[in-house]
């Protein structure tokens, strides 16, 4: 019976280690996304007011579309 418990402990330890690393990778990905968004917003702001308005409308439409798709697929 001890052999079975020792064999099953190894995969649990590996999953625990991966579980500890997972939030770190999410943080790294989130930081890269944030940097790209800030840089693109700066570039968009330099291009002028009409481009900013168009970008906001497109972004709002994309957010609304994703929300609708999420609600439809959830049900």
LUMNUDREN-282532 format. One record per residue (C-alpha): residue in one letter; x, y, z. Coordinates in steps of 0.2 Angstrom, whole numbers, plus 5000, padded with zeros to 4 digits. Each point is the difference from the previous one (the first is absolute). Layout:
AXYZ/...
This chain:
X500050005000/X501550125003/X500649974982/X498350074993/X500050155011/X501950044995/X499649994981/X498450115001/X501050135010/X501150054986/X498750064987/X499250105014/X501650095004/X500350044981/X498250074999/X500350105016/X501650084993/X499250044983/X498650085010/X501250115009/X500850054983/X498450034991/X499650175008/X501750064996/X499849964981/X498350095001/X500950155007/X501350004987/X498749994986/X499050135008/X501550125001/X500449984982/X498250034995/X500050165011/X501650064992/X499449974982/X498350095004/X500950155007/X501250024986/X498549984987/X499050135009/X501450125000/X500249984981/X498150014997/X500050165010/X501350084990/X499049964984/X498650125005/X498350015006/X499049924986/X501149845001/X499749995019/X498150024997/X500049864987/X501149895012/X498850025014/X498549964990/X500849844993/X500649955018/X498350035007/X499249894986/X501349865003/X499650005018/X498150004998/X500249864987/X501149895011/X498750035014/X498649954989/X500949844994/X500549965018/X498250015006/X499349904985/X501349865003/X499849995018/X498149964999/
